[in-house]
Amino acid sequence: MGRILEQLGLWIESIILAIGYPGITLVMLAENLFPPIPSELVMPFAGFLVGRGEMNLFLAIGAGTLGSVLGAIVLYYIGMLAGEPLVRPFFRNYGRFFLLSEQDLDKALHAFTTHGDVIVLGGRVVPIIRSLISLPAGMNRMPMGRFLLFTTIGSTIWTSLLTIGGVILGANWEFVIEIVDQYQKLVLVVLAIIAVVFVVQRLRGLRGMAFSRSE
C-alpha cells in the first residue's frame, strides 16, 4: 500500500508542477470520483509550493475546492439518476440478510430531508464519507442550490486545512498524511461502534418479535 501511495504522490506532484492550479482542480476532481486518490496527497503539496512562493494560497485553496465541488456534482447526479431504483430493490430483496429493511431506507432518506444541510456540510470534513455523501444527496434530490452551498463550504474548510498544513510543515508536508490517517482511524472506530450498536439493537428487536409470536 505504501508503494502505491508513493506512486500516486509522484503522479500528483508531476501534474501540479506541470499545469499548476488546473492540475490541482483536475486531481481533486479525480479524488472525489476515485477515493483511492487521497486529497491529503494533493493539497498539502500545494501548500508546500505556496510556502516556497510558487503558488498563491487563496488560488490553491480555490482550485482544490473547485475540483471537489465538480466531483461532488458528478456523484450527486449519479445518486439522483441511478440511486433509488437500484438501492430500494436491494433493500427489499436482500436487506434482511444485513438486518435492514425498506423502512430503514425510508428513515435514512427522511433524515436527509430534514437534516441534509448539516449532513452534507459535516460529511465534507470526514474522511471516507466526504465523497460518498453526494450520492444520498442526489438520491434524495436535495435542492441543487443548497447542495452546492454546503458542499462548497465544507470542501473549502477541508482543502484549507490541508493546504495550510502543507504551508506550515514545508518540506515535511507529507506528515499531513499521518495526521489525517490517525483522524481516519478514529472515524473508522466511531463508525464501527455505531454499526455494533445498530446490530445489537436490531437483534434484540428481532428476538423480541420472535418471543411475542411464540406466545
C-alpha positions as CSV (number, residue, x, y, z in Angstrom):
1,M,0.0,0.0,0.0
2,G,2.9,2.3,0.8
3,R,4.3,1.8,-2.6
4,I,1.0,2.6,-4.3
5,L,0.7,5.9,-2.3
6,E,4.3,6.7,-3.3
7,Q,3.5,6.3,-6.9
8,L,0.3,8.3,-6.6
9,G,2.2,11.0,-4.8
10,L,4.7,11.3,-7.7
11,W,1.9,11.3,-10.3
12,I,0.0,14.1,-8.4
13,E,3.2,16.1,-7.9
14,S,4.0,15.9,-11.6
15,I,0.5,17.1,-12.7
16,I,0.5,20.0,-10.3
17,L,4.0,21.0,-11.3
18,A,3.2,20.7,-15.0
19,I,-0.1,22.7,-15.2
20,G,-0.4,24.4,-11.8
21,Y,-3.8,25.4,-10.5
22,P,-5.8,23.5,-13.2
23,G,-3.8,20.5,-12.1
24,I,-5.0,20.9,-8.5
25,T,-8.6,21.1,-9.8
26,L,-8.2,18.1,-12.0
27,V,-6.7,15.9,-9.3
28,M,-9.2,16.9,-6.7
29,L,-12.0,16.2,-9.2
30,A,-10.5,12.7,-9.7
31,E,-10.1,12.3,-5.9
32,N,-13.8,12.7,-5.4
33,L,-14.7,10.2,-8.1
34,F,-11.9,7.7,-7.3
35,P,-11.4,7.7,-3.5
36,P,-8.1,5.7,-3.7
37,I,-6.6,9.1,-4.8
38,P,-6.3,10.9,-1.4
39,S,-6.8,14.6,-1.0
40,E,-4.1,14.5,1.7
41,L,-1.6,13.9,-1.1
42,V,-2.8,16.9,-3.2
43,M,-3.5,19.9,-1.0
44,P,-0.5,19.6,1.4
45,F,1.8,19.5,-1.6
46,A,0.1,22.6,-3.0
47,G,0.6,24.2,0.4
48,F,4.3,23.3,0.2
49,L,4.5,25.1,-3.1
50,V,2.7,28.1,-1.5
51,G,5.3,28.2,1.2
52,R,8.1,28.3,-1.4
53,G,6.4,31.2,-3.1
54,E,5.5,29.2,-6.2
55,M,1.7,29.4,-5.7
56,N,-0.8,31.7,-4.1
57,L,-2.6,30.4,-1.0
58,F,-6.1,31.5,-1.9
59,L,-5.8,30.4,-5.6
60,A,-4.6,27.0,-4.5
61,I,-7.4,26.6,-2.0
62,G,-9.9,27.8,-4.6
63,A,-8.6,25.4,-7.2
64,G,-8.8,22.5,-4.8
65,T,-12.3,23.5,-3.7
66,L,-13.5,23.8,-7.3
67,G,-12.3,20.3,-8.1
68,S,-14.0,18.9,-5.0
69,V,-17.3,20.6,-5.9
70,L,-17.2,19.4,-9.5
71,G,-16.6,15.9,-8.4
72,A,-19.4,16.2,-5.9
73,I,-21.8,17.3,-8.6
74,V,-21.0,14.3,-10.7
75,L,-21.7,11.9,-7.8
76,Y,-24.9,13.9,-7.0
77,Y,-26.3,13.2,-10.4
78,I,-25.2,9.5,-10.2
79,G,-27.2,9.3,-7.0
80,M,-30.2,11.1,-8.5
81,L,-30.3,9.0,-11.7
82,A,-29.3,5.6,-10.5
83,G,-29.6,5.6,-6.8
84,E,-33.0,4.7,-5.5
85,P,-34.0,2.4,-8.5
86,L,-31.0,0.3,-7.6
87,V,-30.9,0.7,-3.8
88,R,-34.6,0.2,-3.0
89,P,-34.9,-3.3,-4.7
90,F,-31.7,-4.3,-2.9
91,F,-33.2,-3.4,0.4
92,R,-36.4,-5.0,-0.4
93,N,-34.9,-8.3,-1.6
94,Y,-31.7,-8.7,0.3
95,G,-31.9,-6.2,3.2
96,R,-32.9,-8.8,5.7
97,F,-29.5,-10.5,5.3
98,F,-27.9,-7.3,6.6
99,L,-30.6,-6.7,9.2
100,L,-32.0,-3.9,7.0
101,S,-35.4,-3.1,5.5
102,E,-37.1,-0.7,3.2
103,Q,-38.3,1.2,6.3
104,D,-34.6,1.8,7.2
105,L,-34.0,3.3,3.8
106,D,-37.1,5.5,4.1
107,K,-35.9,6.7,7.6
108,A,-32.4,7.5,6.1
109,L,-33.9,9.4,3.3
110,H,-36.2,11.3,5.7
111,A,-33.2,12.2,7.9
112,F,-31.5,13.6,4.8
113,T,-34.7,15.6,4.0
114,T,-34.8,17.2,7.5
115,H,-31.0,17.4,8.2
116,G,-29.5,17.3,4.8
117,D,-27.6,20.6,5.2
118,V,-25.8,19.5,8.3
119,I,-25.1,16.1,6.9
120,V,-23.5,17.4,3.7
121,L,-21.6,20.1,5.5
122,G,-20.2,17.8,8.2
123,G,-19.6,15.0,5.8
124,R,-17.2,17.1,3.7
125,V,-14.7,17.2,6.5
126,V,-14.9,13.4,7.4
127,P,-12.5,11.1,5.6
128,I,-14.1,8.0,3.9
129,I,-17.5,9.5,3.5
130,R,-16.6,13.0,2.3
131,S,-17.0,11.9,-1.4
132,L,-19.8,9.3,-0.9
133,I,-22.1,11.8,0.9
134,S,-23.0,13.2,-2.5
135,L,-24.8,10.0,-3.5
136,P,-27.6,10.1,-0.9
137,A,-27.9,13.9,-1.5
138,G,-28.7,13.2,-5.2
139,M,-30.8,10.1,-4.3
140,N,-32.9,12.3,-2.1
141,R,-32.9,15.1,-4.7
142,M,-31.6,17.7,-2.3
143,P,-32.1,21.1,-3.9
144,M,-29.0,21.9,-6.0
145,G,-28.6,25.4,-4.6
146,R,-28.4,24.1,-1.0
147,F,-26.2,21.2,-2.1
148,L,-23.7,23.4,-3.8
149,L,-23.7,25.9,-0.9
150,F,-22.9,23.4,1.9
151,T,-20.7,21.3,-0.3
152,T,-18.6,24.4,-1.1
153,I,-18.4,25.5,2.5
154,G,-17.4,22.0,3.7
155,S,-14.9,21.5,0.8
156,T,-13.3,24.9,1.4
157,I,-12.8,24.0,5.1
158,W,-11.2,20.7,4.2
159,T,-8.9,22.0,1.4
160,S,-7.9,25.0,3.6
161,L,-6.9,22.8,6.5
162,L,-4.8,20.5,4.3
163,T,-3.2,23.4,2.3
164,I,-2.3,25.4,5.4
165,G,-0.9,22.2,7.0
166,G,1.4,21.9,3.9
167,V,2.5,25.5,4.3
168,I,3.3,25.1,8.0
169,L,5.2,21.8,7.5
170,G,7.1,22.9,4.4
171,A,9.4,20.2,3.1
172,N,7.8,17.8,5.7
173,W,4.3,18.3,4.1
174,E,3.8,14.5,3.8
175,F,3.5,14.4,7.6
176,V,-0.1,15.7,7.0
177,I,-0.9,12.2,5.6
178,E,0.0,10.7,9.0
179,I,-2.2,13.2,10.8
180,V,-5.2,12.5,8.5
181,D,-4.5,8.8,8.8
182,Q,-4.9,9.0,12.6
183,Y,-8.1,11.0,12.1
184,Q,-9.4,8.4,9.6
185,K,-8.7,5.6,12.1
186,L,-10.7,7.4,14.7
187,V,-13.6,7.8,12.2
188,L,-13.5,4.1,11.5
189,V,-13.6,3.3,15.2
190,V,-16.6,5.5,15.7
191,L,-18.4,4.0,12.6
192,A,-17.6,0.5,13.9
193,I,-19.1,1.3,17.3
194,I,-22.2,2.7,15.6
195,A,-22.5,-0.4,13.5
196,V,-22.2,-2.7,16.5
197,V,-24.8,-0.7,18.4
198,F,-27.2,-0.9,15.4
199,V,-26.7,-4.7,15.0
200,V,-27.2,-5.3,18.7
201,Q,-30.4,-3.2,18.9
202,R,-31.8,-4.8,15.7
203,L,-31.1,-8.4,17.0
204,R,-32.8,-7.5,20.3
205,G,-35.8,-6.2,18.3
206,L,-35.9,-9.4,16.2
207,R,-35.6,-11.6,19.3
208,G,-38.4,-9.6,21.0
209,M,-40.7,-10.1,17.9
210,A,-39.9,-13.8,17.8
211,F,-40.7,-14.1,21.6
212,S,-44.0,-12.3,21.1
213,R,-45.1,-14.6,18.3
214,S,-44.2,-17.7,20.3
215,E,-46.7,-16.5,22.9
